[in-house]
Amino acid sequence: MQLTQALHRAVALRPDGIATICGDRRQTFTQFRDRVARFAGALRALGVGAGDRVGILSLNSDRYIEAYMAIPWAGAAFNPINTRWSSGEIAYSLDDCDTRVLLVDDAFAPLSVELKAKSRSLATLIHIGDQPTPDGMRSYETLIATHDPVPDARRRGKDLLGVFYTGGTTGHPKGVMLSHEAIVYNGLVLVNEGAARAGDIALHAAPMFHIGDFCLFNAQWLVGGTQVALPGFTPFATLEALQRERVTVTVLIPTMMQMVVDHPEASRFDLGSLRMLAYGGSPINEALLDRAQALLPAAQFMQVYGMTELAPTTSVLSPEMHSREGRATGRVRSGGLPCTGVMVRIVAPDGEDVPPGEVGEIIVRSPSVMLGYWGKSEETAAVLDRAPNAGWMHTGDGGRIDEAGFLYVVDRVKDMIVSGGENVYSVEVEQAVAKHPAVAACAVIGVPDPLWGERVHAVVVLKSGEDATAQDIREHCKTLIGGYKCPRSIEFVAALPMSGAGKVLKRVLREPYWKDKDRHVS
């Protein structure tokens, strides 16, 4: 399996079909392939070799989509960078996997000087924006215009396709290594589930760096669909794009869906072309589902459960389960059924299966399991090589499977928060909070939030004689970590609850917020 094979097939089936739409720009599959092959030639001329990493720091665009194909076409692997990270986090990811070439657009060009100063690896900057190319950068369009197309390197199978960074349990992001096989198989799974069909027009409103949006991109290529790039999400821009381009499928997290559905002008748009709205990150609130189905009566809804380490899809809650009859079963709060070729088990701490209906850790085996974490053999072994289930991905999610095989995520074994579809590891936030000079101790937990699903909440003990406000601590954190990781709420206490072994009892901190919930994640 190779990612680029989908482009070869699309050109054969629909040479004059529209491949990408970005604002006023449209290009056919034939034009798209030519630009991909030429930029791949430029990358090789710049010294990019087999397996080398090429970074992308950009808002959504047709050039981002081209890069996703051109980088493996050149034989390299991509490093899609979270645009919400701080400069320090970005520099860490560049250096961690030795990313020497970075593509940046107009929005992030001003940050490039700081990144060059902080990163040891970064050597070449390529400008993929619409404004004049800044000094010290290579022009993307000039590189395409001045290089001949090169043959596809045809990397495939277990060859590295991309390094997708996610939060780290030790306070540093982890680079999830995904192969061509993992990504392509995941695309095939989504096609099988009905998330992509021939003739689809797919809207990328979620950020392209995110694995959730990338799976939409890949599934649509497999069926020769058209990719519409929306630079950044706003509810109004999304509604406009859905109507203007007659979009048939898109992926949103529930937070985004709520903003679109509840926009005061939503009802005036013609959204009748939308046939499928897939969502993930958390189960949908049923009141929100009611409003969404009222706004989009022709659309089907699909929930996807997974994680970056699984490329990402593990299970799907089908459109049938979102119908009136399906909802009557109560399974709309589940993560659905495991996908074709994906095996899911629920195990106890000793690795043995628990009885049906009981809660344990979710472990997964499929062709989409990651190769490992870049440069982190111990952390890789902890989730992939754990006896007696070596080869199974230990997700760190607590769950159960009901009598019909539906998977429910009910808690997290690992100390992670999912806020607005983004993974936030508590330890990363705790390390940032603790660096404030007035903080003596802190603990970070996830608490329920009606908009974000879960909210990052910090419980802080101040040093004797010191003073700080919640805003002081938030502004301090923004200098160290991405804004979405910073605490949205802060509680000041005299002391943290501790165990006899001296560990913070986070379950005690969480209890007041989750005591009336039937599940401990949102």
C-alpha positions in Angstrom: 0.0 0.0 0.0 1.3 3.5 -0.9 -0.4 6.8 -0.4 0.5 8.2 -3.8 -1.1 5.3 -5.6 -4.5 7.0 -5.0 -3.4 9.9 -7.1 -2.3 7.7 -10.0 -5.7 6.1 -9.9 -7.6 9.4 -9.7 -5.7 10.7 -12.7 -6.6 7.5 -14.7 -10.3 7.7 -13.7 -10.9 11.5 -13.7 -8.0 13.3 -15.5 -10.2 16.4 -16.0 -12.0 16.1 -12.7 -11.5 18.8 -10.1 -8.9 17.7 -7.5 -8.7 20.8 -5.2 -10.6 24.0 -4.6 -9.1 26.8 -2.5 -10.8 30.2 -2.8 -10.8 31.0 -6.5 -8.2 28.4 -7.4 -9.3 25.1 -8.9 -7.2 22.5 -10.5 -7.8 19.2 -12.2 -6.2 15.9 -11.2 -3.8 16.1 -14.1 -2.7 19.6 -13.2 -2.4 18.5 -9.5 -0.2 15.5 -10.4 2.1 17.7 -12.5 2.6 20.2 -9.6 3.1 17.3 -7.1 5.8 15.7 -9.3 7.6 19.1 -9.9 7.7 20.0 -6.3 8.9 16.5 -5.5 11.7 17.2 -8.0 12.5 20.5 -6.2 12.7 18.7 -2.8 15.1 16.2 -4.2 17.2 19.0 -5.7 17.3 20.5 -2.2 18.8 17.3 -0.8 15.7 15.7 0.6 16.3 11.9 0.5 14.5 8.7 1.3 12.8 8.9 4.7 13.9 12.5 5.4 11.3 14.6 7.2 9.8 17.7 5.7 7.7 19.9 8.0 4.5 21.9 7.2 3.4 24.9 9.3 0.4 26.4 7.6 -3.3 27.0 7.6 -5.3 24.8 5.3 -4.7 25.4 1.6 -4.5 23.6 -1.8 -0.7 23.9 -1.4 -0.9 22.0 1.9 -2.7 19.2 0.1 -0.1 19.2 -2.7 2.7 18.9 -0.1 0.9 15.9 1.5 1.4 14.1 -1.9 4.6 15.6 -3.1 6.6 14.8 0.1 6.1 11.0 -0.2 6.3 11.3 -4.0 9.9 12.5 -3.4 10.5 9.6 -1.0 10.3 11.6 2.2 8.0 11.7 5.2 6.0 14.7 6.4 5.9 16.3 9.8 2.6 18.3 10.0 3.0 20.8 12.8 0.2 21.9 15.2 -0.4 25.5 14.3 -1.6 26.2 17.9 1.7 25.3 19.5 4.2 27.7 21.0 7.5 28.4 19.1 9.3 26.3 21.7 7.0 23.3 21.1 7.4 23.7 17.3 11.2 23.9 17.6 11.2 20.7 19.8 9.3 18.7 17.2 11.6 19.9 14.4 14.7 18.9 16.3 13.3 15.7 17.7 12.8 14.1 14.3 15.5 16.1 12.5 13.3 18.1 10.2 15.5 20.3 8.1 13.0 21.6 5.5 9.9 23.5 6.6 7.0 24.8 4.5 5.4 28.0 6.0 2.5 30.2 4.8 1.9 33.9 5.2 0.3 33.4 8.7 3.5 31.8 10.1 6.2 33.4 8.0 6.8 36.0 10.8 7.5 33.1 13.2 10.3 31.7 11.0 13.0 33.9 12.4 12.3 32.8 15.9 12.1 29.1 14.8 15.5 29.4 13.0 17.0 30.7 16.2 15.5 28.0 18.4 15.9 25.0 16.2 19.2 23.2 15.6 17.8 21.2 12.6 16.0 23.7 10.5 18.0 24.7 7.5 15.6 25.5 4.6 12.4 27.5 4.6 9.9 27.3 1.7 7.2 29.9 1.5 3.8 28.5 0.4 1.7 31.7 0.9 0.2 34.2 -1.5 2.2 37.2 -0.4 5.7 38.0 -1.7 8.3 35.5 -0.5 10.1 36.9 2.5 13.9 37.2 2.5 15.7 34.0 3.4 13.0 31.7 2.1 12.6 29.8 -1.2 9.4 30.4 -3.2 7.2 27.4 -3.6 5.8 28.5 -6.9 9.2 29.3 -8.3 10.5 25.9 -7.2 7.6 24.2 -9.1 8.1 26.4 -12.2 11.9 25.7 -12.4 12.0 22.0 -11.7 11.0 19.1 -14.0 8.6 16.4 -12.8 10.2 13.4 -11.3 8.9 9.8 -11.1 7.1 8.7 -7.9 9.5 7.2 -5.4 6.7 4.7 -4.7 7.5 4.3 -1.0 5.0 1.8 0.5 4.1 -0.7 3.1 5.9 -0.2 6.3 7.9 2.7 4.9 7.6 5.8 7.1 4.9 8.2 5.7 4.6 10.8 8.5 5.5 11.8 12.0 2.4 13.1 13.8 3.1 14.7 17.1 0.9 14.3 20.1 1.1 15.2 23.7 3.6 13.4 25.9 3.2 11.8 29.3 6.7 13.1 30.2 6.0 16.7 29.3 7.4 16.5 25.8 5.4 15.8 22.6 5.8 12.3 21.1 6.3 11.8 17.4 3.9 9.0 16.2 5.4 7.2 13.3 2.8 6.1 10.8 3.5 4.0 7.7 2.0 4.1 4.2 0.2 0.8 5.1 -1.4 2.3 8.2 -2.7 5.4 6.6 -4.0 3.7 3.4 -5.7 0.9 5.3 -7.4 3.5 7.4 -8.6 5.2 4.3 -10.0 2.0 3.0 -11.8 1.4 6.3 -13.5 4.8 6.0 -14.5 4.1 2.4 -16.0 0.8 3.5 -18.0 2.6 6.2 -19.4 5.1 3.7 -17.5 8.1 4.7 -16.2 8.5 1.1 -17.9 7.8 -2.3 -17.1 8.5 -5.9 -18.0 12.1 -6.8 -17.8 13.4 -3.2 -16.8 17.0 -2.5 -15.1 17.1 0.9 -14.6 20.2 3.0 -11.6 20.6 5.1 -12.7 23.0 7.8 -10.8 21.2 10.6 -7.0 21.9 10.6 -5.1 19.7 8.1 -2.3 19.1 10.6 -4.7 17.0 12.7 -4.9 13.3 12.0 -8.7 13.5 12.1 -8.8 15.8 9.1 -6.0 13.8 7.4 -8.1 10.7 7.4 -10.8 12.6 5.4 -8.2 13.7 2.9 -6.9 10.1 2.4 -10.3 8.5 2.1 -11.4 11.0 -0.5 -8.3 10.4 -2.6 -9.1 6.7 -2.7 -12.5 7.5 -4.4 -11.2 10.4 -6.5 -13.1 13.0 -4.5 -12.6 16.8 -4.7 -10.8 18.4 -1.7 -12.0 21.9 -0.6 -9.6 23.8 1.6 -11.0 26.3 4.1 -8.0 28.2 5.5 -9.4 28.3 9.1 -12.5 27.3 10.8 -15.2 29.9 11.6 -18.9 28.9 11.7 -19.9 31.4 9.1 -17.1 30.6 6.7 -17.9 26.9 7.0 -21.6 27.5 6.3 -20.7 29.6 3.3 -18.3 26.9 1.9 -20.9 24.2 2.4 -23.4 26.1 0.3 -21.0 27.6 -2.3 -19.2 24.4 -3.2 -22.1 22.0 -2.7 -20.1 20.0 -0.2 -21.2 16.4 0.3 -19.0 15.3 3.3 -17.0 16.9 6.0 -15.4 16.2 9.4 -16.0 18.3 12.5 -15.5 17.9 16.2 -18.6 18.4 18.3 -17.4 21.8 19.4 -17.2 23.0 15.8 -20.5 21.3 15.0 -22.2 23.2 17.9 -20.8 26.5 16.6 -22.1 25.9 13.1 -25.5 24.6 14.1 -26.1 27.4 16.6 -24.9 30.2 14.4 -27.8 32.8 14.2 -27.8 32.7 10.4 -27.4 29.0 9.9 -31.0 28.4 8.7 -30.6 30.8 5.7 -28.0 28.6 4.0 -28.8 25.9 1.6 -27.0 22.9 3.0 -29.0 20.2 1.2 -26.0 18.8 -0.6 -24.3 17.5 2.6 -24.8 13.7 2.8 -22.4 12.8 5.6 -21.1 14.7 8.6 -18.5 12.7 10.5 -17.4 13.7 14.0 -14.9 12.5 16.6 -13.0 13.5 19.7 -16.0 12.9 22.0 -19.6 11.5 21.8 -22.2 14.0 20.7 -24.6 15.6 23.1 -28.0 14.4 22.1 -29.5 17.9 22.3 -26.9 19.0 19.9 -27.6 16.0 17.6 -31.3 17.0 17.6 -30.5 20.6 16.5 -28.0 19.3 13.9 -30.4 16.9 12.4 -33.1 19.6 12.2 -30.7 21.9 10.3 -29.3 19.1 8.1 -32.3 16.7 7.5 -30.6 15.2 4.4 -27.3 14.4 6.1 -26.2 11.3 7.8 -24.1 11.4 10.9 -21.1 9.2 11.8 -19.0 9.1 14.9 -15.3 7.9 14.7 -13.4 6.7 17.7 -9.6 6.4 17.5 -6.3 8.0 18.3 -3.2 9.2 16.4 -1.3 6.0 17.2 -4.0 4.1 15.2 -4.0 6.3 12.2 -6.6 7.1 13.7 -9.9 5.1 13.2 -10.7 2.1 15.5 -14.5 2.0 15.6 -17.4 3.7 13.9 -20.9 4.5 15.2 -22.9 4.2 12.0 -25.5 6.5 10.6 -28.1 3.9 11.5 -27.3 4.4 15.2 -28.0 8.1 14.8 -31.5 7.5 13.5 -34.6 7.6 15.8 -34.6 3.8 16.0 -30.8 3.6 16.6 -30.9 6.3 19.3 -33.7 4.4 21.1 -31.1 1.7 21.8 -29.0 4.1 23.9 -25.9 3.3 21.8 -25.5 6.8 20.5 -23.2 7.4 23.5 -21.0 4.5 22.4 -18.0 4.6 20.1 -19.7 2.1 17.8 -18.4 -1.2 16.4 -14.8 -2.0 15.6 -14.0 -1.4 11.9 -13.2 -4.1 9.3 -9.9 -5.8 10.2 -9.7 -4.1 13.5 -9.7 -6.2 16.7 -10.6 -4.6 20.0 -10.3 -6.2 23.5 -10.9 -4.9 27.0 -8.2 -6.1 29.5 -7.5 -6.0 33.2 -4.1 -4.7 34.5 -2.7 -8.2 34.2 -3.5 -8.2 30.5 -6.3 -10.8 30.7 -9.7 -10.1 29.1 -12.4 -8.9 31.5 -16.0 -10.2 31.2 -18.4 -8.5 28.8 -19.8 -5.3 30.2 -16.9 -4.8 32.7 -14.5 -1.9 32.5 -10.8 -2.3 31.6 -8.2 -0.9 29.3 -9.0 -0.8 25.5 -6.3 -2.5 23.4 -6.3 -2.6 19.6 -4.7 -4.6 16.9 -5.0 -3.6 13.2 -2.9 -2.8 10.1 -3.1 0.8 11.2 -1.2 0.5 14.4 1.8 2.9 14.5 5.4 1.9 13.9 6.3 3.5 17.3 7.2 6.8 18.9 10.2 8.6 17.2 13.3 8.1 19.3 11.3 6.9 22.3 11.9 3.1 22.5 10.8 2.8 26.2 7.5 4.6 25.6 6.9 2.6 22.5 7.6 -0.7 24.3 5.2 0.4 27.1 2.2 0.5 24.7 3.2 -2.0 22.0 5.4 -4.7 23.6 3.6 -5.2 26.9 3.3 -8.8 27.8 1.1 -10.8 27.5 -0.3 -8.6 24.6 2.7 -7.7 22.6 1.7 -6.2 19.2 -1.5 -4.8 20.6 -1.8 -1.0 21.1 -2.6 -0.2 24.7 -4.7 2.9 24.3 -4.8 4.2 27.9 -8.5 4.5 27.5 -10.8 2.7 29.9 -13.8 1.1 28.3 -16.3 -1.7 28.1 -18.0 -3.7 25.3 -21.7 -4.4 25.6 -23.4 -7.7 24.6 -23.8 -6.6 21.0 -20.1 -5.6 20.6 -20.5 -1.8 20.9 -17.5 -0.1 22.4 -17.9 2.5 25.2 -15.1 4.8 26.4 -15.8 5.5 30.0 -12.5 6.7 31.5 -8.8 7.3 30.8 -6.1 5.2 32.3 -3.6 7.7 31.1 -3.6 11.2 32.5 -5.0 12.9 29.4 -7.7 15.5 28.7 -9.5 15.9 25.4 -10.6 19.5 25.0 -12.2 20.6 21.7 -10.8 17.6 20.0 -7.2 18.2 21.0 -5.3 15.9 23.3 -3.8 17.6 26.3 -1.6 15.7 28.7 -1.9 17.0 32.3 1.9 16.7 33.0 2.6 19.2 30.2 0.3 21.8 31.7 1.5 21.1 35.2 5.1 21.7 34.2 4.1 25.0 32.7 2.1 26.2 35.7 4.8 25.1 38.1 7.3 27.4 36.5 5.3 30.4 37.6 7.4 32.0 40.5 4.3 32.2 42.8 3.3 28.5 42.5 4.3 26.0 45.1 2.3 23.0 43.8 -0.4 22.2 41.2 -2.4 19.5 39.7 -4.3 19.6 36.3 -7.5 17.7 35.6 -10.2 17.6 33.0 -13.7 18.7 34.0 -16.9 18.6 32.0 -17.5 21.6 29.7 -20.7 22.1 27.6 -18.7 23.6 24.6 -15.3 22.0 24.8 -16.3 18.5 26.0 -13.6 18.7 28.7 -12.0 21.8 30.1 -8.4 22.0 31.3 -8.7 22.9 35.0 -5.7 23.7 37.3 -5.8 23.3 41.1 -3.0 25.5 42.4 -1.2 26.0 45.8 0.6 29.3 46.0 3.9 29.9 47.9 3.6 31.4 51.3 3.5 35.2 51.0 3.1 35.1 47.2 0.1 36.2 45.1 -1.1 35.5 41.6 -4.4 35.6 39.8 -5.8 33.1 37.4 -5.1 35.4 34.5 -1.5 35.8 35.6 -1.0 32.0 35.5 -2.8 31.7 32.1 -0.7 34.4 30.5 2.5 32.8 31.9 1.5 29.4 30.5 0.9 30.9 27.0 4.6 31.7 26.8 5.5 28.0 27.3 2.7 25.9 25.7 0.0 26.2 23.1 -3.0 28.3 24.1 -5.4 25.4 23.9 -3.4 23.6 26.6 -3.6 26.4 29.1 -6.0 26.1 32.0 -9.4 27.6 31.1 -10.3 27.6 34.8 -8.1 27.8 37.9 -8.9 26.9 41.5 -6.6 28.1 44.4 -6.4 25.8 47.4 -4.3 25.6 50.6 -3.1 22.0 49.9 -3.5 19.2 47.4 -4.9 15.9 48.6 -2.1 13.3 48.9 -1.8 9.6 49.2 0.3 7.8 51.8 3.0 7.4 49.1 3.0 11.2 48.5 1.1 11.2 45.2 -1.6 13.7 44.4 -5.0 12.1 44.5 -6.5 13.4 41.3 -9.6 11.2 41.7 -10.4 13.3 44.8 -10.0 16.5 42.8 -12.2 15.1 39.9 -15.0 13.7 42.1 -17.0 16.9 42.6 -17.1 17.6 38.9 -17.9 14.0 37.7 -20.0 12.6 40.5 -23.3 12.9 38.7 -21.9 11.6 35.4 -22.3 8.0 34.2 -18.9 8.2 32.5 -15.8 10.0 33.5 -14.9 11.5 30.1 -16.8 13.8 27.8 
